[in-house]
Amino acid sequence: MSTTTPPTPAAPAATAPGSVGVVAPQKAVFDAPITLSSGVTLPGFELVYETYGTLNATASNAVLVCHALSGSHHVAGVYADDPKSLGWWDNLVGPGKPLDTDKFFVVGVNNLGGCYGSTGPMSINPATGKPYGADFPVVTVEDWVEAQALLADRLGVRTWAVIVGGSLGGMQALHWTVAHPERVRHALVIASAPQLSAQNIAFNEVARQAILTDPDFHGGHYYEHGVVPVRGLRLARMVGHITYLSDDQMGEKFGREMKNGGELGYNYDAEFQIESYLRYQGDKFTRYFDANTYLITTKALDYFDPARNCGGDLRAALAPAKAGFLVVSFTTDWRFSPERSREIVYALVHNDRDVTYAEVECNFGHDSFLLDDPQYHDVVRAYLDNIAV
């Protein structure tokens, strides 16, 4: 038997215009086994998700938001017990915002293997009665999409009006269009790529090695030891965070400014502002993200390659897609550069698909897809406004 828990009633709250207000997570429980790309079968699983807006009578206005590496189901709004818990894409999702919840029924889901309530390494392994830890199998973008499809069935959504995601979320949106072409009318693939470059895989490997070689990692079973591989996870986040920012942005925000009036300390403390910032980001990350989930998610990034089984031919790989596409890139994104987005566009155009491409001039690097850039938001709004529901 599979079940879905209803949302906890939300407390009334005064919210700013355009906010979805106070929200509560929901949980879908799937008792049937699911076999993953690795061949491993999970006996059952749970997905935590949130919804915003109202599903219309014909279920034609549903939008799936796919999250990136450190994202979650909490896309918009705040939690009743924490007014600072703003959703990670709150600037894009809400009444009157580009992804307008007065028009669309928006769903955000924490992916399988995540650390925000969906079944993952921190969950109890029914075979042992202990947390899965390192025994949780590697999952892929393909696995996430299949789990999301089961959730869609549960919600009564046969066809998504839109599937949208940035970065790793964009990869999920892209895979949906070829794995379930009849179930996607439009896909927004933002700051993404058809597969990682060697350089990107290299960054991920450095981050993984930082975690794997931390003495507190304990082969991935650190929960049983009551510790967290803080040093490794902190360093992994610092390395990753560098790749999310542009050189111009770091120069403008930090330059060579020092913390203590420009006096050199002749030691290894954080003297430059950029050093302090990276340490802060790393420390903050260790307080809410799980190291095993970080390992799993970076592997999912590395493995994604829709053209792998098509002799490297992306055009052939995307041929099943029937959706309309909006592909967005950012000029200073050097991790997923505009050239990578154009690879997707060229393949779709070759297949005579309906595709709109926008290359946005923005100074904030890869993280631009999370920010409130007017030109970027106008592009998304214009595309979504033309979708009939």
FIDOGU-333791 format. One record per residue (C-alpha): residue number from 1; residue in three letters; chain; x, y, z. Coordinates in Angstrom, 1 decimal. Layout:
<recs>
NUM/ala/A/X/Y/Z
...
</recs>
This chain:
<recs>
1/met/A/0.0/0.0/0.0
2/ser/A/1.2/3.5/-0.8
3/thr/A/0.2/6.5/1.2
4/thr/A/0.5/10.3/1.1
5/thr/A/0.4/12.4/4.2
6/pro/A/-1.6/15.6/4.0
7/pro/A/0.1/18.9/4.7
8/thr/A/0.1/20.2/8.2
9/pro/A/-2.3/23.1/8.4
10/ala/A/-0.4/26.3/7.9
11/ala/A/-0.6/29.1/10.5
12/pro/A/-1.8/32.4/9.2
13/ala/A/1.0/34.8/8.5
14/ala/A/1.4/38.3/7.1
15/thr/A/3.4/37.9/3.9
16/ala/A/4.9/40.2/1.4
17/pro/A/3.1/40.7/-2.0
18/gly/A/4.0/37.8/-4.3
19/ser/A/4.7/35.3/-1.5
20/val/A/3.1/31.9/-1.3
21/gly/A/3.1/32.5/2.4
22/val/A/3.5/29.8/5.1
23/val/A/3.9/26.3/3.7
24/ala/A/4.4/22.8/5.0
25/pro/A/6.1/19.7/3.6
26/gln/A/4.2/16.6/2.6
27/lys/A/5.3/13.1/2.3
28/ala/A/4.5/10.4/-0.2
29/val/A/5.2/6.8/0.8
30/phe/A/5.7/4.2/-1.9
31/asp/A/5.7/0.6/-0.7
32/ala/A/6.4/-1.0/-4.0
33/pro/A/10.1/-1.8/-4.8
34/ile/A/12.0/0.5/-7.2
35/thr/A/14.9/-0.8/-9.3
36/leu/A/17.6/1.8/-9.8
37/ser/A/20.0/2.3/-12.8
38/ser/A/22.7/0.5/-10.8
39/gly/A/20.6/-2.6/-10.7
40/val/A/20.0/-2.2/-6.9
41/thr/A/16.4/-2.5/-5.8
42/leu/A/15.0/-0.4/-2.9
43/pro/A/12.1/-2.2/-1.2
44/gly/A/10.2/1.1/-0.9
45/phe/A/10.9/4.7/-0.5
46/glu/A/9.5/8.1/0.6
47/leu/A/9.6/11.5/-1.2
48/val/A/9.1/14.8/0.7
49/tyr/A/7.5/17.5/-1.4
50/glu/A/5.7/20.8/-1.3
51/thr/A/3.0/22.3/-3.5
52/tyr/A/2.0/25.9/-4.2
53/gly/A/-1.1/27.1/-6.0
54/thr/A/-4.1/24.9/-6.9
55/leu/A/-4.3/22.1/-9.4
56/asn/A/-7.1/22.9/-11.8
57/ala/A/-10.0/20.6/-12.7
58/thr/A/-8.3/19.1/-15.7
59/ala/A/-4.8/18.9/-14.0
60/ser/A/-3.4/20.8/-16.9
61/asn/A/-1.6/23.5/-14.9
62/ala/A/1.0/21.5/-13.0
63/val/A/4.6/22.5/-12.9
64/leu/A/7.5/20.4/-11.6
65/val/A/10.5/22.3/-10.2
66/cys/A/13.7/20.1/-10.1
67/his/A/16.3/21.1/-7.7
68/ala/A/20.1/21.4/-8.1
69/leu/A/22.9/19.8/-6.0
70/ser/A/22.1/21.4/-2.6
71/gly/A/18.5/22.3/-3.2
72/ser/A/15.4/20.7/-1.8
73/his/A/11.6/20.5/-2.0
74/his/A/11.3/23.8/-0.2
75/val/A/11.1/26.0/-3.3
76/ala/A/9.1/29.0/-2.0
77/gly/A/7.4/30.4/1.1
78/val/A/8.4/30.0/4.7
79/tyr/A/7.8/27.5/7.5
80/ala/A/5.5/28.5/10.3
81/asp/A/8.2/27.8/12.9
82/asp/A/11.0/29.6/11.1
83/pro/A/10.2/32.9/9.4
84/lys/A/13.8/32.9/8.0
85/ser/A/13.3/29.6/6.1
86/leu/A/12.7/31.2/2.7
87/gly/A/12.5/28.8/-0.2
88/trp/A/15.5/28.7/-2.5
89/trp/A/13.6/30.0/-5.6
90/asp/A/11.2/32.2/-3.8
91/asn/A/12.1/35.2/-6.0
92/leu/A/10.8/33.2/-9.0
93/val/A/7.8/31.3/-7.6
94/gly/A/4.6/33.0/-6.2
95/pro/A/1.6/35.0/-7.1
96/gly/A/2.4/37.5/-9.8
97/lys/A/6.0/36.2/-10.1
98/pro/A/7.4/34.7/-13.3
99/leu/A/6.2/31.2/-12.2
100/asp/A/2.8/32.5/-11.2
101/thr/A/1.1/30.3/-8.6
102/asp/A/-2.2/32.1/-9.4
103/lys/A/-2.0/30.3/-12.7
104/phe/A/0.1/27.2/-12.0
105/phe/A/0.1/24.4/-9.5
106/val/A/3.8/24.1/-8.6
107/val/A/5.5/21.0/-7.1
108/gly/A/8.9/20.9/-5.5
109/val/A/10.3/17.5/-4.5
110/asn/A/13.4/16.4/-2.5
111/asn/A/15.1/13.8/-4.7
112/leu/A/15.7/10.2/-3.8
113/gly/A/19.0/10.0/-1.9
114/gly/A/18.5/13.5/-0.5
115/cys/A/18.9/14.7/3.1
116/tyr/A/15.7/16.7/3.6
117/gly/A/13.3/13.9/4.4
118/ser/A/13.2/11.7/1.2
119/thr/A/14.7/8.3/1.5
120/gly/A/18.5/8.5/1.5
121/pro/A/21.7/7.6/3.4
122/met/A/20.3/9.0/6.6
123/ser/A/17.2/6.8/6.4
124/ile/A/16.9/3.5/8.2
125/asn/A/17.8/0.5/6.2
126/pro/A/15.1/-2.1/6.8
127/ala/A/17.6/-4.9/6.4
128/thr/A/19.8/-3.7/9.3
129/gly/A/17.7/-1.4/11.4
130/lys/A/20.5/1.2/11.1
131/pro/A/21.0/4.2/8.8
132/tyr/A/21.9/3.2/5.3
133/gly/A/25.1/5.4/5.3
134/ala/A/27.4/4.2/2.6
135/asp/A/25.1/1.2/1.8
136/phe/A/22.6/3.6/0.2
137/pro/A/23.0/3.0/-3.6
138/val/A/24.2/5.6/-6.0
139/val/A/21.2/7.1/-7.8
140/thr/A/21.1/8.9/-11.1
141/val/A/19.1/11.6/-12.9
142/glu/A/17.2/8.8/-14.6
143/asp/A/16.3/7.3/-11.1
144/trp/A/15.1/10.7/-9.9
145/val/A/12.9/11.2/-12.9
146/glu/A/11.2/7.8/-12.5
147/ala/A/10.6/8.5/-8.8
148/gln/A/9.1/11.9/-9.8
149/ala/A/6.9/10.2/-12.3
150/leu/A/5.5/8.0/-9.6
151/leu/A/4.8/11.1/-7.5
152/ala/A/3.1/12.7/-10.4
153/asp/A/0.8/9.7/-10.7
154/arg/A/0.0/10.0/-7.0
155/leu/A/-0.9/13.7/-7.5
156/gly/A/-3.1/13.0/-10.4
157/val/A/-0.8/14.7/-12.9
158/arg/A/-0.6/12.9/-16.1
159/thr/A/1.1/15.6/-18.1
160/trp/A/3.2/18.5/-16.7
161/ala/A/2.5/21.8/-18.2
162/val/A/6.1/22.8/-17.5
163/ile/A/9.1/21.1/-15.9
164/val/A/11.8/23.6/-14.9
165/gly/A/15.2/23.3/-13.3
166/gly/A/18.5/25.1/-13.1
167/ser/A/21.9/23.3/-13.2
168/leu/A/21.4/19.7/-12.2
169/gly/A/17.7/20.5/-12.1
170/gly/A/17.9/21.4/-15.8
171/met/A/19.4/18.0/-16.5
172/gln/A/16.3/16.4/-14.9
173/ala/A/14.0/18.6/-17.0
174/leu/A/15.9/17.5/-20.1
175/his/A/15.7/13.8/-19.2
176/trp/A/12.0/14.0/-18.6
177/thr/A/11.4/15.2/-22.2
178/val/A/13.1/12.0/-23.6
179/ala/A/12.1/9.5/-21.0
180/his/A/8.4/10.6/-20.8
181/pro/A/7.8/12.7/-23.9
182/glu/A/4.0/12.5/-23.7
183/arg/A/4.0/13.8/-20.2
184/val/A/5.9/17.1/-20.7
185/arg/A/4.4/20.0/-22.6
186/his/A/7.2/22.5/-21.9
187/ala/A/10.7/22.3/-20.4
188/leu/A/12.8/25.1/-19.0
189/val/A/16.5/24.1/-19.0
190/ile/A/18.4/26.8/-17.2
191/ala/A/22.2/27.2/-16.7
192/ser/A/22.6/23.5/-17.5
193/ala/A/24.5/21.2/-19.9
194/pro/A/24.0/18.0/-21.8
195/gln/A/26.7/16.3/-19.8
196/leu/A/29.6/17.4/-17.6
197/ser/A/33.0/18.4/-19.0
198/ala/A/36.2/16.7/-17.8
199/gln/A/36.9/19.9/-15.8
200/asn/A/33.6/19.7/-14.0
201/ile/A/34.1/16.0/-13.2
202/ala/A/37.5/16.9/-11.8
203/phe/A/36.0/19.5/-9.5
204/asn/A/33.5/17.0/-8.3
205/glu/A/36.3/14.4/-7.7
206/val/A/38.3/16.9/-5.6
207/ala/A/35.2/17.6/-3.5
208/arg/A/34.5/13.8/-3.0
209/gln/A/38.1/13.1/-2.0
210/ala/A/37.9/15.8/0.6
211/ile/A/35.0/14.0/2.2
212/leu/A/36.2/10.4/1.6
213/thr/A/39.6/11.1/3.2
214/asp/A/38.2/12.9/6.3
215/pro/A/39.0/10.8/9.3
216/asp/A/35.5/11.3/10.6
217/phe/A/34.0/9.8/7.4
218/his/A/34.3/6.2/8.7
219/gly/A/33.6/4.7/5.3
220/gly/A/30.3/6.5/5.1
221/his/A/28.9/5.1/8.4
222/tyr/A/29.7/8.2/10.5
223/tyr/A/26.2/8.3/11.9
224/glu/A/26.9/5.3/14.0
225/his/A/30.0/7.1/15.4
226/gly/A/28.1/10.2/16.3
227/val/A/30.3/12.4/14.2
228/val/A/30.1/14.3/10.9
229/pro/A/33.0/14.6/8.4
230/val/A/32.9/18.4/8.9
231/arg/A/36.4/19.1/7.5
232/gly/A/35.8/17.2/4.3
233/leu/A/32.3/18.5/3.7
234/arg/A/33.5/22.0/4.5
235/leu/A/36.3/21.9/2.0
236/ala/A/34.0/20.3/-0.7
237/arg/A/31.6/23.2/-0.3
238/met/A/34.4/25.7/-0.5
239/val/A/35.7/24.2/-3.8
240/gly/A/32.2/24.0/-5.2
241/his/A/31.3/27.5/-4.2
242/ile/A/34.3/28.9/-6.1
243/thr/A/32.9/27.4/-9.3
244/tyr/A/29.5/28.9/-8.8
245/leu/A/30.8/32.5/-8.8
246/ser/A/32.3/34.5/-11.6
247/asp/A/35.8/36.0/-11.4
248/asp/A/34.3/39.5/-11.9
249/gln/A/31.8/39.0/-9.2
250/met/A/34.5/37.9/-6.7
251/gly/A/36.6/40.8/-7.7
252/glu/A/33.8/43.3/-7.3
253/lys/A/32.5/41.8/-4.0
254/phe/A/35.9/41.0/-2.3
255/gly/A/38.8/42.1/-4.4
256/arg/A/42.0/41.9/-2.3
257/glu/A/40.3/43.4/0.7
258/met/A/41.6/42.3/4.0
259/lys/A/39.8/41.8/7.3
260/asn/A/42.2/43.7/9.6
261/gly/A/42.9/47.0/8.0
262/gly/A/45.4/45.6/5.5
263/glu/A/48.0/44.5/8.0
264/leu/A/49.6/41.2/7.1
265/gly/A/49.4/38.6/9.8
266/tyr/A/52.1/36.3/8.4
267/asn/A/50.0/33.2/9.3
268/tyr/A/47.3/31.0/7.9
269/asp/A/44.3/32.6/9.4
270/ala/A/41.6/34.0/7.1
271/glu/A/43.1/37.4/6.3
272/phe/A/41.5/38.2/2.9
273/gln/A/37.8/38.8/2.8
274/ile/A/37.3/36.0/0.2
275/glu/A/39.0/33.6/2.6
276/ser/A/36.6/34.5/5.3
277/tyr/A/33.6/34.2/3.0
278/leu/A/34.5/30.8/1.8
279/arg/A/35.1/29.5/5.3
280/tyr/A/31.8/30.9/6.3
281/gln/A/30.0/29.2/3.4
282/gly/A/31.7/25.9/4.1
283/asp/A/30.9/26.0/7.9
284/lys/A/27.3/26.9/7.2
285/phe/A/26.9/24.0/4.7
286/thr/A/28.1/21.4/7.2
287/arg/A/25.2/22.4/9.5
288/tyr/A/22.4/21.4/7.1
289/phe/A/23.7/19.1/4.4
290/asp/A/24.7/15.4/4.5
291/ala/A/28.1/14.3/3.3
292/asn/A/26.8/11.0/1.8
293/thr/A/24.2/12.9/-0.1
294/tyr/A/26.8/15.2/-1.4
295/leu/A/28.8/12.2/-2.7
296/ile/A/25.7/10.6/-4.3
297/thr/A/24.6/13.9/-6.0
298/thr/A/27.9/14.7/-7.5
299/lys/A/28.0/11.2/-9.0
300/ala/A/24.6/11.7/-10.5
301/leu/A/26.0/14.9/-12.1
302/asp/A/29.0/13.0/-13.5
303/tyr/A/26.9/10.1/-14.9
304/phe/A/24.3/12.2/-16.7
305/asp/A/24.9/11.9/-20.4
306/pro/A/21.8/11.3/-22.6
307/ala/A/24.0/10.7/-25.6
308/arg/A/25.9/7.9/-24.0
309/asn/A/23.8/5.2/-25.6
310/cys/A/23.5/7.0/-28.9
311/gly/A/27.2/6.9/-29.9
312/gly/A/27.7/10.4/-28.5
313/asp/A/25.0/11.9/-30.8
314/leu/A/23.0/14.4/-28.8
315/arg/A/20.6/15.0/-31.7
316/ala/A/19.7/11.3/-31.7
317/ala/A/19.4/11.3/-27.9
318/leu/A/17.0/14.2/-27.9
319/ala/A/14.9/13.0/-30.8
320/pro/A/12.1/11.5/-28.7
321/ala/A/11.4/14.9/-27.1
322/lys/A/8.1/16.6/-28.1
323/ala/A/8.0/19.4/-25.6
324/gly/A/8.6/23.1/-26.3
325/phe/A/11.8/24.4/-24.8
326/leu/A/13.2/27.5/-23.2
327/val/A/16.9/27.2/-22.7
328/val/A/18.7/29.9/-20.7
329/ser/A/22.4/30.5/-20.1
330/phe/A/24.4/33.2/-18.5
331/thr/A/27.4/34.9/-20.0
332/thr/A/29.7/34.7/-16.9
333/asp/A/28.7/31.1/-16.1
334/trp/A/32.0/29.3/-16.6
335/arg/A/30.9/26.0/-15.0
336/phe/A/28.0/25.5/-17.4
337/ser/A/29.0/27.9/-20.1
338/pro/A/26.6/29.3/-22.8
339/glu/A/28.4/27.0/-25.3
340/arg/A/27.0/24.0/-23.4
341/ser/A/23.5/25.3/-23.5
342/arg/A/23.8/26.0/-27.2
343/glu/A/24.7/22.3/-27.7
344/ile/A/21.2/21.5/-26.4
345/val/A/19.7/24.2/-28.6
346/tyr/A/21.5/23.0/-31.8
347/ala/A/20.4/19.4/-31.2
348/leu/A/16.7/20.5/-30.7
349/val/A/16.7/22.7/-33.7
350/his/A/18.2/19.9/-35.8
351/asn/A/15.2/17.8/-34.6
352/asp/A/12.9/20.6/-35.7
353/arg/A/11.7/21.1/-32.1
354/asp/A/10.1/24.4/-30.8
355/val/A/13.0/26.0/-28.9
356/thr/A/13.6/29.5/-27.5
357/tyr/A/17.1/30.4/-26.4
358/ala/A/18.2/33.3/-24.2
359/glu/A/21.8/34.1/-23.3
360/val/A/21.5/36.6/-20.4
361/glu/A/24.3/39.1/-19.7
362/cys/A/24.7/38.7/-15.9
363/asn/A/27.8/39.1/-13.7
364/phe/A/27.1/36.4/-11.1
365/gly/A/28.4/33.3/-12.7
366/his/A/26.6/29.9/-12.4
367/asp/A/24.6/31.1/-9.4
368/ser/A/22.8/33.6/-11.7
369/phe/A/19.9/31.2/-12.1
370/leu/A/19.1/31.6/-8.4
371/leu/A/19.2/35.4/-8.4
372/asp/A/16.7/38.2/-9.1
373/asp/A/18.1/39.5/-12.4
374/pro/A/15.4/41.5/-14.2
375/gln/A/16.4/40.4/-17.7
376/tyr/A/16.4/36.8/-16.7
377/his/A/13.1/36.9/-14.9
378/asp/A/11.5/38.8/-17.8
379/val/A/12.6/36.0/-20.2
380/val/A/11.1/33.3/-18.0
381/arg/A/7.9/35.3/-17.4
382/ala/A/7.4/36.0/-21.1
383/tyr/A/7.7/32.3/-22.0
384/leu/A/5.4/31.1/-19.2
385/asp/A/2.8/33.8/-19.9
386/asn/A/2.3/32.3/-23.3
387/ile/A/1.5/28.8/-22.0
388/ala/A/-2.2/28.0/-22.0
389/val/A/-3.5/25.9/-19.1
</recs>
